[in-house]
Amino acid sequence: MTKDILYDFKSLICTDPDCLQFAKKENDHSWWYIQIIDRNILDEYEGHKENFAAAYENGAIVNGIDIRHAVNTYSKVSASIDLNDYKESDIEQCINTFGYTIRGGRGLIDLNSEEFKANKVMLCCESLFENMLSELLINKQINLLR
């Protein structure tokens, strides 16, 4: 039973507090993402990243669930996304579904604009991560989402 602290959520960037998604920059073209998928944990901490991080760190038991054990084992999905592993056309197709573009035009948010340029790689990686979530899930985890 894994009860060690494997993740330092307080040091990660929370990219989506509603689904407790966190990220860490690995290098100039890749980011690592982790997302909580257990509906019981999400119902308790949705939108409250600090409370979730503290509960994980302190080994809290919520609704009969040992938060740290659950997150360390089956209640999350994670992946490292490296933009060098994707063709630009595949990145563009994926980010379009989230309202972004790297090619300009089409009424989408241009990630090459000054406003988004600093977060371009992170947003591309996040979109690719979210697009692959269903592929990362195993059967036991799918049941957690219900």
N, C-alpha and C positions, 0 to 999 in steps of 0.2 A: 504494500500500500504506500504510494508515493505521497508524502506529506511535506517534503522539502519545498522551500520557496524556489521555484524554477524561473519565475518571471518577476521583473521589477516594474510593475505597471505604472508606478509613479514616475519612472524615468522615460517611459514611452510616450509618444505623441498619440493622444486620443483623436482619431480621425472621424469617429462617429460615436458619440456618447449614447445614442439611442439603441445601438446594437452592440455596445461595448467592443468596438473595434479599435485596435491600437497598432502603431507602426514604429519602426526604427529604420533610419537611413543606414544602409550598409556601405554604399559607395555612390559615386556620381550617377550611376545608372540602375541602381537596384535598392529596393526597400523590402523589409521583412514585415509581414502582417500577421496579426493574431486576432481572431474574433470569437467571442463567446456565443455559443449556439444553444445552450440549455435554457429552455423557456422559463423554468423555475427561477434560475439566476437572473435572467433578463427581466422578468416581472418584478423582481425585488430591487434591482439596481439600474434599470433602464433610465438613461439620462443622468445618472449619478456616478460618474467615473471615479470620483474621490472616495465615495463610500464603498464602491466595489473594490478598489485597490486596497483600502484599509481592511475590508473583510477578508480578502485573499491573504494579505500579509499577516493578519492576526489569526488565521485559521478558523474563521467564524463558521458556525453551523446555522444555516438558514433553511427553514421549511424541511428540516431533517437532512439537509445536504451539507456535507463537509465541503465548503467552497474550494479550499485549496486542493483537496484530493480530486474533486470533480474537474477543476480546470487543468490540473496536471495530467489527467488521464483522458477523459472522453468528452468534456463539455466545451471544447474549443476546436477550431481549425486554424492552421497556420501555414504560411508558405512564404518563400522568398521569391520575389518577382524581379527578374533582371530584364530590362528593356532590350538588351543585346540579344536575347533569345527570341525576339519577335520581329517580324517584318513591319515596316512602317504602316503598310496597308492594313495589317491585322490590328495594330494598335489603334489606328484611326477608326476602323470599323467598330471596335470595342468601345472606345471612348465616346463615339457618336451616340450610343445608346444611353449615355449618362449626360448628354447635352454639351459635350466638349468636341473640339477639333484641334488638330495641329497643322491642318492644311488651309485653314481660313474659310470664310464664306459660310453659306448654308444656314445662317441664323443661329449658329452654335457659338458657345463661348470659346474664343480662340486662346488656347493655352500659351501661345507665343506672344500674347499681348503683355505689356509691361505689368499689368495688374496680376497676372497669373504666372508669369515667366519663372519666378522663384519656386513655385510649387508644381511646375509642369511635370517633372519626373515622378514626384510623389502621387499626383493625381492620375497619371497614366498607369502607374503601378497599382494604385488602389482600384481603379476601374478593372484592370485585368484580374486582380485578386477576387473582387466581387463577382466577376463573370465566371470564375472557375470554382466558386464555393460549392456548387452542387457536385462537382467532380471530386472534391476533397472529402465529402461526407461518406461515412460508412453507415450501414443499416442502423446500428445502435444509435448513432447520432441523429439520423433522420427522425427517429421517434421522439427525440428531445425537443424538436421544433414544433411539435403538435400541441 
